[in-house]
Every structure is written in structure tokens, then in C-alpha cells.
Amino acid sequence: MVVLDRQEDVYVIHMDQGENRFNRAFVAELHGAIDVVEAHDGSCALVTTGSGKFYSNGLDLDWLGSGADTTGFMESVHALLGRILGLHAYTVAAVNGHAFAAGAMLASAHDAVIMRSDRGYWCLPEVDLGLPLTPEMYAGLAAHIPQGVLAQAALTGRRFSAEEAVAAGIAAEAHAEEHVLPRAIEIASGLANKDRNVIAIHKTLLYGDAVAKLTAGWRS
């Protein structure tokens, strides 16, 4: 479901389970991959990407409604967003396709977002699903998304194309499908040698309150 590989100083998390929806097993695998990156001693950066036409379609609503034990699950989702947001290394989301709901939140927790120009939307559809953002989710989104853009996304459920996402400040760049992941790795590689201790301090200054809120209820 989740494969972690390394290209010199860049770790790449590949999400490869169809729509890459978040259930307990999938989120646990993502946490495991982040554990490896966090434990790396030395220069590194992180890229995440999906497969096919999906980066991630967010929470696995079928699993959540199946009667499965969901104790602590939302805390682990919040913590996933917080760990990416506060990671002591530069992070880039290579958004190969649709990024909806918690998938959009995951992408936006990264330091930079590269989107596929010819297919896929970034969207917060909670207003159409009757599932409000949690305060933790809002805090994570507000760390990177301009407030006016976030208000529009949250209140209308607008689907942002790659071009629109770049114009709105959601994404940094848009490229053809075959260039999305290579460009993300190129950006990450160029920033992998930055001082991780300084990055840690700066991310605490920038996002410390949001990271604390996102990770407060989580126990690994």
C-alpha cells in the first residue's frame, strides 16, 4: 500500500492503493514511513506521491461506516498531518491526480505542492458531505493556505484545478503528469542539505501551534 524508497538524499513515499483513502492500516503505514525519515541522521528531504489519477481521496468513509473499531483513528490522521507539517526536513507533495478532503489536507501540509496540470483537483468537499473540518484539520490547513482561499474552499467546496491552485497559492507549480514527480524530487534534492536543526526551529516558529494541536491526542 505504502512504499518508501530513497533517491540519494530524497525519501519518496509512494501511496499505491487505488484512491489512497485513509483507514487504520493505511495511516499506520504512512506513520511508519515517516518514522524512517525522522530517524535519518543527516541531510534529507521528503516527497510524497500517489498513483494513477489519485493522490488521495481522503478518509475511507466505507471503512469508517463498517463498524470497525475506530478508537484513536482521527487522532492518528490529525497526527499524520502534523508530522508532515512539522517534519525537520523540506517536504514536497507530488500531486499526481485528485487530492480531496483529507488528501488535500495531506498535500497542503507539505512545504511545497506540485500538481498535475492536465488532470486532478484539490478540493475540500466537507460542506457537501455534511462532515465539518475538525479544529485540528483547520489549523493544519491554515498554516499554508491563504485565509481567503481557505474560506472559499471550506464554504463552497470549490474544486481547484492545478492552474487555479497555483494562482490561489495552494500549489507552487503545475506540470504534465510525467514531470510532476521528477520536478518534486528535483526541488527536494536542492533543499535536502539545509540545516535540519534550523528547519526544526523555524517550523516551530511558523507552525508550532498547529503542529501541537494536530499531534496533541496521538499516541504512536
C-alpha positions as CSV (number, residue, x, y, z in Angstrom):
1,M,0.0,0.0,0.0
2,V,2.7,2.4,1.0
3,V,6.3,2.1,-0.3
4,L,9.2,4.2,0.9
5,D,12.3,4.5,-1.3
6,R,15.3,6.8,-1.4
7,Q,16.9,8.6,-4.2
8,E,20.2,9.9,-2.7
9,D,19.1,12.4,-0.1
10,V,15.4,12.4,-1.0
11,Y,13.0,9.9,0.6
12,V,9.9,9.2,-1.6
13,I,6.7,7.9,-0.1
14,H,4.6,6.2,-2.8
15,M,0.9,5.7,-1.9
16,D,-0.4,2.9,-4.2
17,Q,-3.8,1.7,-3.1
18,G,-6.3,2.9,-5.6
19,E,-7.9,6.1,-4.3
20,N,-5.4,6.0,-1.3
21,R,-8.2,6.5,1.2
22,F,-7.2,6.7,4.9
23,N,-8.2,3.8,7.1
24,R,-6.3,2.5,10.1
25,A,-3.9,0.2,8.2
26,F,-3.1,2.8,5.5
27,V,-2.5,5.6,8.0
28,A,-0.3,3.3,10.1
29,E,1.9,2.6,7.1
30,L,2.3,6.3,6.4
31,H,3.3,6.8,10.0
32,G,5.8,4.0,9.7
33,A,7.4,5.6,6.6
34,I,7.6,9.0,8.4
35,D,9.3,7.2,11.3
36,V,12.1,6.2,9.0
37,V,12.6,9.7,7.6
38,E,12.5,11.2,11.1
39,A,15.1,8.8,12.3
40,H,17.5,9.5,9.4
41,D,20.7,11.1,10.7
42,G,21.9,13.6,8.1
43,S,20.7,15.5,5.1
44,C,17.4,14.6,3.6
45,A,14.1,15.8,2.2
46,L,10.7,14.1,1.7
47,V,8.4,13.7,-1.3
48,T,5.0,12.0,-1.2
49,T,3.0,10.9,-4.2
50,G,0.1,8.7,-5.2
51,S,-0.6,6.6,-8.3
52,G,-2.8,6.8,-11.3
53,K,-5.4,9.5,-11.1
54,F,-5.4,9.8,-7.3
55,Y,-3.0,11.4,-4.9
56,S,-5.5,10.7,-2.1
57,N,-9.3,10.8,-1.9
58,G,-9.2,11.3,1.9
59,L,-10.9,9.4,4.6
60,D,-12.1,5.8,3.9
61,L,-15.8,6.5,4.6
62,D,-16.8,2.9,3.8
63,W,-14.3,1.6,6.4
64,L,-15.5,4.3,8.9
65,G,-19.1,3.2,8.4
66,S,-18.3,-0.6,8.6
67,G,-18.5,-0.9,12.3
68,A,-14.7,-1.3,12.6
69,D,-13.0,-0.2,15.8
70,T,-12.1,3.5,15.1
71,T,-10.8,4.3,18.5
72,G,-8.0,6.8,18.2
73,F,-8.2,6.8,14.4
74,M,-8.9,10.5,13.9
75,E,-6.1,11.4,16.3
76,S,-3.8,9.4,14.1
77,V,-5.0,11.2,11.0
78,H,-4.5,14.6,12.7
79,A,-1.0,13.5,13.8
80,L,-0.1,12.4,10.3
81,L,-0.9,15.9,9.1
82,G,1.0,17.4,12.0
83,R,4.1,15.2,11.5
84,I,4.3,16.3,7.8
85,L,3.7,19.9,8.7
86,G,6.4,19.9,11.3
87,L,8.9,17.5,9.8
88,H,12.5,18.5,10.4
89,A,13.2,18.4,6.6
90,Y,11.9,20.1,3.5
91,T,8.8,18.3,2.1
92,V,7.2,18.3,-1.3
93,A,3.8,16.8,-2.4
94,A,3.9,15.5,-5.9
95,V,0.1,15.6,-6.5
96,N,-0.3,13.2,-9.4
97,G,-4.1,13.4,-9.5
98,H,-7.1,14.2,-7.3
99,A,-6.4,15.4,-3.8
100,F,-9.8,15.6,-1.9
101,A,-10.7,16.2,1.7
102,A,-8.0,14.7,4.0
103,G,-6.0,14.0,0.9
104,A,-6.0,17.7,0.1
105,M,-5.0,18.4,3.7
106,L,-2.1,16.0,3.5
107,A,-0.8,17.6,0.3
108,S,-1.2,21.1,1.9
109,A,0.8,20.1,5.0
110,H,3.9,19.9,2.8
111,D,6.3,22.8,2.3
112,A,5.6,22.8,-1.5
113,V,2.9,21.3,-3.7
114,I,3.5,20.3,-7.3
115,M,0.3,19.4,-9.2
116,R,-0.5,17.6,-12.4
117,S,-1.7,20.1,-14.9
118,D,-3.9,18.0,-17.1
119,R,-6.0,16.1,-14.5
120,G,-7.0,16.2,-10.9
121,Y,-8.4,18.7,-8.5
122,W,-7.6,20.0,-5.0
123,C,-10.8,20.2,-3.1
124,L,-12.3,20.3,0.4
125,P,-15.8,18.8,-0.1
126,E,-16.8,18.6,3.5
127,V,-19.5,21.2,3.1
128,D,-21.2,18.9,0.5
129,L,-20.7,15.7,2.6
130,G,-22.0,17.1,5.9
131,L,-18.7,16.4,7.5
132,P,-17.2,19.5,9.1
133,L,-13.5,20.1,9.4
134,T,-12.2,19.5,12.9
135,P,-10.4,22.3,14.6
136,E,-7.2,20.3,14.1
137,M,-7.7,20.0,10.4
138,Y,-8.4,23.7,10.1
139,A,-5.3,24.6,12.0
140,G,-3.2,22.4,9.6
141,L,-4.8,23.9,6.5
142,A,-4.5,27.5,7.8
143,A,-0.7,27.0,8.2
144,H,-0.2,27.2,4.5
145,I,-3.4,28.2,2.7
146,P,-4.2,31.9,2.4
147,Q,-7.2,32.7,4.6
148,G,-9.5,34.0,1.8
149,V,-8.7,30.9,-0.3
150,L,-9.3,28.6,2.6
151,A,-12.6,30.3,3.3
152,Q,-13.8,29.8,-0.3
153,A,-12.6,26.2,-0.3
154,A,-14.3,25.4,3.0
155,L,-17.5,27.2,2.5
156,T,-18.2,26.3,-1.2
157,G,-16.4,23.0,-1.8
158,R,-14.8,24.5,-4.9
159,R,-12.6,22.2,-6.9
160,F,-9.4,23.9,-7.8
161,S,-7.6,22.8,-11.0
162,A,-3.8,22.8,-11.0
163,E,-3.7,26.2,-12.7
164,E,-6.3,27.6,-10.3
165,A,-4.4,26.2,-7.3
166,V,-1.2,27.8,-8.4
167,A,-3.0,31.2,-8.8
168,A,-4.6,30.8,-5.4
169,G,-1.4,29.9,-3.5
170,I,-2.4,26.3,-2.8
171,A,0.2,24.9,-5.2
172,A,3.7,26.2,-6.2
173,E,3.8,24.7,-9.7
174,A,1.8,22.7,-12.3
175,H,3.3,20.2,-14.7
176,A,2.4,17.5,-17.1
177,E,1.9,14.1,-15.4
178,E,5.3,12.7,-16.4
179,H,7.1,15.7,-14.9
180,V,5.3,16.0,-11.6
181,L,7.3,13.5,-9.5
182,P,10.7,14.3,-11.2
183,R,10.1,18.0,-10.5
184,A,9.2,17.4,-6.9
185,I,12.3,15.3,-6.4
186,E,14.4,18.0,-8.1
187,I,13.1,20.6,-5.7
188,A,13.5,18.4,-2.7
189,S,17.0,17.4,-3.7
190,G,18.1,21.0,-4.0
191,L,16.9,21.7,-0.4
192,A,17.9,18.4,1.3
193,N,21.2,19.8,2.5
194,K,19.6,22.6,4.5
195,D,20.3,22.6,8.3
196,R,17.7,20.3,9.8
197,N,18.1,21.8,13.2
198,V,17.4,25.2,11.9
199,I,14.5,23.9,9.9
200,A,13.1,22.4,13.1
201,I,13.4,25.7,14.9
202,H,11.8,27.7,12.0
203,K,9.0,25.2,11.6
204,T,8.2,25.5,15.3
205,L,8.1,29.3,14.9
206,L,6.0,29.1,11.8
207,Y,3.7,26.2,12.7
208,G,4.3,25.2,16.3
209,D,0.8,25.9,17.5
210,A,-0.8,24.0,14.6
211,V,1.5,21.0,15.0
212,A,0.9,20.9,18.7
213,K,-2.9,20.9,18.1
214,L,-2.6,18.2,15.5
215,T,-0.5,15.9,17.5
216,A,-1.9,16.5,21.0
217,G,-4.2,13.5,21.2
218,W,-2.0,11.0,19.4
219,R,-0.2,8.0,20.9
220,S,2.1,6.2,18.4
